[in-house]
Amino acid sequence: MCDDCGRALYGTWAGRVRPAPEPAGLPVVHAAAPYEDAVRAVLLAHKERGALGLAAPLGRALAGAVQAAVPPGTGVGPLLLVPVPSTRRAVGARGHDAARRIALAAAAELRRAGRPGRVLPVLRQRRAVADQSGLGARQRAVNLSGALEVPVGGARLLAAGRVVLVDDLMTTGASLAEAARALRAAMVPVASSVSPAVAGKVAGAGPPGAAMSARVQVSAAVVAAPALSFEINRN
């Protein structure tokens, strides 16, 4: 990559992004760069044209977004990067899982920076979904509703650290919202296994179901998002 592309991809601080409209259940999302010009070209070259060597700089950018989502000194345990899964059809057509490759590169970058982190690909498709391209925000939300799940045993793995959903790109936020829903649903039985006293200290007052859900802190980080999604540009 040239210096100009590097600066566009990871040369600035990652920022919080919020799509409009914002889907229900969307966790707080941070992105490394706006999805335009050089950043768009790099992402498409990696995902669609097999430029697999770009996973390393994309992982560096994603690691910056993860650091913004969970700053050093916050959270307990290692950072657990959970990639949003692509459909089998998409992985077969591309010959690789772009989000997972970038997540692995980001975890390695985080470890080099002194932050324990690993990738946990615990999300899977539970049903077929339509191609998202050409769908609006509401159509994407309907298309993805209930499409993901965490298999048996995955929730226990997620309890070992701070969960960060990761993907290469956020557009409407529908994929991240559905992924967060699946993670929270899987973690409720784990949260319910603690004593009421411990749950109260962690989650505070409120209904039991809300207290258990509050034990699961799900953040999200992506390489890129539309420029207008960045909070600094929303007004």
Secondary structure, DSSP 8 states (H G I E B T S, - for coil): --HHHHHHHHSS--EEE--SS--TT---EEEEEESSHHHHHHHHHHHHS--GGGHHHHHHHHHHHHHHHS-TT-SSS-EEEEE----HHHHHHHTS-HHHHHHHHHHHHHHHTT--EEE----EESS-----TT--HHHHHHHHTT-EE--TTHHHHHTTSEEEEEEEE-SSSHHHHHHHHHHHHHHHHHHTTS-HHHHHHHH-SS-HHHHHHHT--EEEEEEEE-GGGBGGG--
